Amino acid sequence: MKTRNRNLVAYILAFLISMSHMSMASAMTYYDDAEEPTAGEMLADTVLVRPPMILATLAGVVVFVVTLPFSALGGNVDEVGKTLVIEPAEYTFLRPLGDL
């Protein structure tokens, strides 16, 4: 019975995390790119956003390498590489400072 409860909790948490990601992505679409970022936004981006995104990029590289045999067998190496490595790296290093 404990295993069933743990599985249910895991499914509920996965669902909530995916829903929060979807709501965050939809909220980001309403951001007005015409506004210049403020000094506070640039500081927050530098101190709070970039360091975790560097770690996320490195973690994505590790996960990509570990899952490479499986994604190669599945034929989706490009998609996995884009999702785990390229997108976090672009968000971390190519985005203008303060453009959250």
C-alpha positions in Angstrom: 0.0 0.0 0.0 2.9 2.4 0.7 4.3 1.9 -2.7 1.0 2.8 -4.3 0.8 6.0 -2.2 4.3 6.9 -3.2 3.6 6.4 -6.9 0.4 8.5 -6.6 2.3 11.3 -4.9 5.0 11.1 -7.5 2.5 11.4 -10.3 0.7 14.3 -8.7 4.0 16.1 -8.2 5.0 15.5 -11.8 1.7 16.8 -13.0 1.9 20.0 -10.8 5.5 20.7 -12.0 4.5 20.3 -15.6 1.5 22.5 -15.1 3.6 25.2 -13.4 6.1 25.1 -16.3 3.3 25.5 -18.8 1.8 28.5 -16.9 5.3 30.1 -16.7 5.9 29.6 -20.4 2.5 31.2 -21.2 3.3 34.1 -18.9 6.6 34.7 -20.6 4.8 35.2 -24.0 3.2 38.4 -22.7 6.5 40.0 -21.9 7.0 43.2 -23.9 10.4 43.1 -25.7 10.2 46.8 -26.4 10.9 47.8 -22.8 14.5 48.4 -21.8 15.5 46.3 -18.8 16.1 48.3 -15.6 19.2 48.1 -13.5 17.4 46.0 -11.0 16.4 43.5 -13.6 20.0 43.3 -14.9 21.3 42.8 -11.4 18.8 40.1 -10.7 19.6 38.4 -14.0 23.3 38.5 -13.2 23.1 37.3 -9.6 20.0 35.1 -9.4 19.3 33.8 -12.9 22.6 33.2 -14.7 24.5 31.1 -12.1 21.7 28.5 -11.8 21.3 28.5 -15.6 25.0 27.7 -16.0 24.5 24.8 -13.6 21.4 23.7 -15.5 23.4 23.8 -18.8 26.1 21.7 -17.2 23.6 19.2 -15.8 21.9 19.1 -19.2 25.2 18.1 -20.8 25.7 15.4 -18.2 22.2 14.0 -18.7 22.6 14.2 -22.4 25.8 12.2 -22.3 24.3 9.6 -20.0 21.1 9.2 -22.1 22.9 9.3 -25.4 22.8 5.6 -26.1 19.1 5.5 -25.5 18.3 8.6 -27.5 20.5 7.2 -30.3 18.5 4.0 -30.3 15.3 6.0 -30.3 16.5 8.2 -33.1 16.0 11.5 -31.4 19.5 12.7 -30.5 19.0 16.1 -32.1 15.8 16.7 -30.1 17.3 15.6 -26.8 20.5 17.7 -27.5 18.4 20.8 -28.3 16.2 20.4 -25.2 18.9 19.5 -22.7 21.9 21.5 -23.9 21.3 24.1 -26.6 18.2 25.8 -25.2 19.6 26.3 -21.7 23.0 27.4 -23.1 21.3 29.9 -25.4 19.2 31.2 -22.5 22.3 31.5 -20.4 24.9 33.0 -22.8 23.1 34.5 -25.8 20.2 36.4 -24.2 20.7 40.1 -23.5 21.4 41.0 -19.8 18.2 41.8 -18.0 15.9 40.2 -20.7 14.1 37.8 -18.4 
